[in-house]
Amino acid sequence: MYNVGDKIVYPMHGAGVIESIEEREILGKKCSYYVMKIPIGDLKVMIPTNNVNDIGIRDVISISEADRVFSALGSSQHEFSANWNKRYRENMVKIKSGDIFEVADVVRSLMQREKERGLSTGERKMLTSAKQILISELVLAKGLNQHEVENKIQEYLYG
């Protein structure tokens, strides 16, 4: 059970702070929800409290883990699958995992590919989404603002 003020990660949406816990009636059923504010894009998300474990809600990473994420962004390049569909599916699995290191890997590989060869529309949208997820957690973990985190990502990726 999380409390108001806790920093959590909602896979596929990003990290945020629980602003309130509310009870709502939807389709005749009363259910309790966490109302989470995501720092990027001023987005609010309602998460049913009864299936937090099933959807992979977790705590925001520590400062030291955030430093490891930045280091991982600067790690060596890897080969890309030539097949767009295969690349897309593999990246989507990584994003859905909710693992920040997997999301960082997607951001790194797509940004490298964009620089070298360009991205398709689908991959460009995926990159935007993955960056939002990554940045939202790093903002909360490191206590930086969005602009500072984006600059650090660029710094680690491109030196």
C-alpha positions in Angstrom: 0.0 0.0 0.0 1.3 3.4 -1.0 0.6 6.7 0.7 0.1 10.3 -0.4 3.5 11.8 -1.3 5.1 8.5 -2.3 7.1 8.5 -5.6 6.1 5.5 -7.8 6.5 4.3 -11.4 3.6 3.2 -13.5 5.0 1.1 -16.5 4.2 2.6 -19.9 3.2 6.0 -18.2 6.3 7.0 -16.2 7.0 8.1 -12.7 5.0 10.4 -10.5 3.9 11.4 -7.0 0.7 10.2 -5.4 -1.3 13.3 -4.8 -4.4 11.6 -3.3 -6.2 8.3 -2.8 -9.8 8.5 -3.9 -12.7 6.2 -4.0 -14.8 6.2 -7.2 -17.8 4.3 -8.5 -17.3 3.0 -12.0 -19.8 0.7 -13.6 -21.6 0.3 -10.3 -18.4 -0.9 -8.4 -16.7 1.2 -5.8 -12.9 1.1 -6.1 -10.0 2.9 -4.5 -7.5 4.7 -6.8 -4.2 6.4 -6.4 -4.2 9.8 -8.2 -0.6 10.2 -9.5 0.8 13.4 -10.9 3.5 12.8 -13.5 6.0 15.7 -13.6 6.4 15.6 -17.4 3.5 17.1 -19.3 1.5 17.9 -16.1 -0.4 14.6 -16.5 -2.6 12.9 -13.8 -3.2 9.2 -13.8 -5.6 7.2 -11.7 -4.4 3.7 -10.7 -6.7 1.1 -9.1 -5.2 0.2 -5.7 -6.4 -3.4 -5.9 -4.2 -4.4 -8.8 -1.0 -2.5 -8.1 1.1 -5.6 -8.1 -0.5 -7.0 -11.3 0.4 -3.8 -13.3 3.9 -3.6 -12.0 3.8 -0.4 -9.9 7.1 0.1 -8.1 9.1 2.7 -6.1 11.2 5.2 -8.0 14.9 4.3 -8.2 17.5 5.6 -5.8 20.0 8.3 -6.6 22.8 5.8 -7.0 20.6 3.7 -9.4 19.8 6.9 -11.3 23.6 7.5 -11.7 23.9 3.9 -13.1 21.1 4.6 -15.6 23.0 7.7 -16.9 26.2 5.6 -17.1 24.2 2.9 -19.1 23.2 5.5 -21.6 26.8 6.1 -22.4 27.7 2.5 -22.8 28.8 1.1 -26.1 26.6 0.9 -29.2 25.0 -2.4 -30.3 23.8 -3.7 -33.6 20.2 -3.0 -34.6 18.0 -5.6 -36.2 17.4 -4.8 -39.8 13.8 -5.8 -39.5 11.7 -2.8 -38.3 8.9 -5.0 -36.9 11.3 -7.1 -34.9 13.1 -4.0 -33.5 9.7 -2.4 -32.6 8.4 -5.6 -30.8 11.7 -6.0 -28.8 11.7 -2.4 -27.8 8.0 -2.5 -26.8 8.7 -5.5 -24.5 11.5 -3.5 -22.9 9.3 -0.5 -22.3 6.4 -2.6 -20.9 8.7 -4.3 -18.5 8.8 -1.2 -16.3 12.6 -1.7 -15.8 14.3 1.7 -16.1 17.5 0.1 -17.4 15.5 -1.5 -20.3 13.7 1.8 -21.0 17.1 3.6 -21.0 18.4 0.9 -23.5 15.4 1.7 -25.8 16.1 5.4 -25.6 19.8 4.9 -26.2 19.4 2.6 -29.2 16.6 4.7 -30.8 18.6 7.9 -30.4 21.7 6.3 -31.9 19.6 4.9 -34.8 18.0 8.3 -35.3 21.4 10.0 -35.5 22.8 7.3 -37.9 19.9 6.4 -40.2 16.8 8.2 -39.0 13.6 6.7 -37.6 10.3 5.7 -38.9 7.2 7.5 -37.6 6.4 4.6 -35.3 9.9 4.5 -33.9 9.9 8.2 -33.5 6.7 8.0 -31.4 8.2 5.2 -29.4 11.3 7.2 -28.7 9.2 10.2 -27.5 7.2 7.9 -25.2 10.3 6.1 -23.8 12.1 9.4 -23.2 9.1 10.7 -21.3 9.1 7.5 -19.1 12.8 7.7 -18.5 12.9 11.5 -17.8 9.9 11.4 -15.4 11.7 8.8 -13.2 15.1 10.5 -13.4 13.5 13.9 -12.5 12.1 12.4 -9.3 15.1 10.2 -8.4 17.7 13.0 -8.9 15.6 16.0 -7.8 16.5 17.7 -11.1 14.1 19.5 -13.5 13.1 18.1 -16.9 15.6 20.4 -18.8 18.5 19.3 -16.6 17.7 15.6 -17.1 17.4 16.0 -20.9 20.8 17.8 -21.0 22.4 15.0 -18.9 20.9 12.3 -21.3 22.4 14.2 -24.3 25.7 14.5 -22.5 26.0 10.8 -21.7 24.9 9.8 -25.2 27.0 12.1 -27.2 29.8 13.1 -24.9 
